[in-house]
């Protein structure tokens, strides 16, 4: 296993990990090549071609503006929404791209969104989310050329390389418990007596100290909370032209009146609120955590909210003392995310988390499965019960299509996150009432998801060419 939990959970801007975060990272890598190969001063023009799903829904998913920001040298994990707005306004007003400016170099090029060449009906061999970058000299000659693919969750692959950028970075790292299947993962648990989260923690130590791991996971959780809080403070409608109202502020106000003391009977309303809020923030181009994608970014925060407010472990700690409550909450967060990350590795290794490749079952389905596993573990589930929870959640997301209206990550994406969060909680509870034995293994359901994605028409894989995207009038 060469994938870390911090590769699966990364901070980026919305609205899409595969259409916004991935293309921005690829453009940044190309910009860095120009600097490293000392080609920047000779660059007089650019050509960017986008293919397949990136071209079909790129405008609604923020692909083209993300590419411009990446070419300027901005990192999706570091840039803030205010910087995004400022630079995009500057490019639109002047028609000038400040190539590589944040990298300590700068070359002004006349280039805007309108210069990006779209090929919606052309799919490159490796993946439907393809993009090609060229730097041209004053005579039009090609100084540098790179083709990249955004393969889901912000992961990118350069043409000619065998793995994603994250996998290649970790290729030389030896972890104590390598796994790519659930069977292998459960085998490690049986042989060591460790839980799934503990196996993942042991592997993470190949990269970082335990203190760094815990601090990093708590930071991920903090950003998730900030995404929720930011959305709650915003009013009006979401951008993009569909005029979808922001529901999070109103729902939050109503819940504070109807449930001031956090009655457990209101857990589902709060879970719905968190999922909606995070995805409204994502749809606004705000800062979210890919978990494991932006389109599914609300599911894990919503189920984690349930875990830190309504699980028996947290309720018992709250009765003990404020200090015990806070310590337990932090322990829940780290165990939950490590377990969810381990399940995410399985999907990344055996199938895909890209909506453009396997439909929304790869995004929302994977996130629901990861969340169910995380919740089952912190509620005391055995490794077999945790694996069962993950399997149940995905089994009942098989065949889920990706058909965003207007190419925007709003309808049905936002509500779909809330539904999938509740499904994850139910899956965890069902698994915990069993003994972990079940007819369909997690590995079998992951392979089934992959094969279903292959058989699914391209119309239902993030192209906005089928389903709700064509059967519902946009305005």
WOKANOR-V904941 format. One record per helix or strand of 2 or more residues. SS is the DSSP state (H for helix, E for strand). FROM is the first residue (numbers start at 0). LEN is the number of residues. If there is no record, write none. Layout:
SS_FROM_LEN, SS_FROM_LEN
//
This chain:
H_4_4, E_9_4, H_16_20, E_44_7, H_51_6, H_62_10, H_80_14, E_95_4, H_100_3, E_106_4, H_112_3, E_116_3, E_128_8, E_141_11, E_154_4, H_164_5, H_181_11, H_195_9, H_209_24, H_247_11, H_263_20, E_286_4, H_296_13, H_311_9, H_321_29, H_354_4, H_359_3, H_363_15, H_382_13, H_404_3, H_412_20, H_441_14, H_457_3, H_467_4
//
